[in-house]
């Protein structure tokens, strides 16, 4: 892929009167949790629309999301995180996307605003939210590997550059985005999300299935860590 030509990019200017941020929330079996994520997102005056992508959930995730003023995209089967994000991007009306996971804990509107303001005020290509002071194991994981964070904001033009193999990526999408950012010299910043953490897979799905899902997630990440972009 050729390097990004930043001189040709158009800065995104956000005011309360003219907003251009589409929030995309991919969700798979997040009933009982997704509402606590949607409430603070919808509290932000900097968000133009919220799109929830129900990635073939087998529980009442879609029903819970539909109680909020969001756009709901329902996939007929579980296609994986990268494909769910891409479905949200395809449905979005705007050209800047804030990706937020559906299992976040202690997310507040100020976190949403901080990510958006950092991206806009510093004229970034990408801003990445990292957990801090939320939970020891998730804090440690993101200190070691902030490149895997699912909380990030970027424009459509850069998503299109990274998603060529989106249906193979699943949880490798964050690594692919971070690798491409490093390769092409994207202007990026890490934003501390104080007090935020997420529900562990072992807590959501039971120990054995949670561990298996975690190993698959790590496998996706490792695959794309070493894959040439």
Secondary structure, DSSP 8 states (H G I E B T S, - for coil): -----GGG-------SSS--EEEEEEESS-TTTHHHHHHHHHT-TT--EEEEEEES-SSSHHHHHTTSSSEEEEESS---HHHHHHHHHHH-SSSEEEE--TTEES--HHHHHHHHHHHHHTT-SEEEEEEESS-HHHHHHHHH-GGG-S-EEEEHHHHHHH-TTHHHHGGGHHHHHHHHHHHHT--EEEEEEET-EE--HHHHH-HHHHHHHHHHHHHHHHHHHHS--
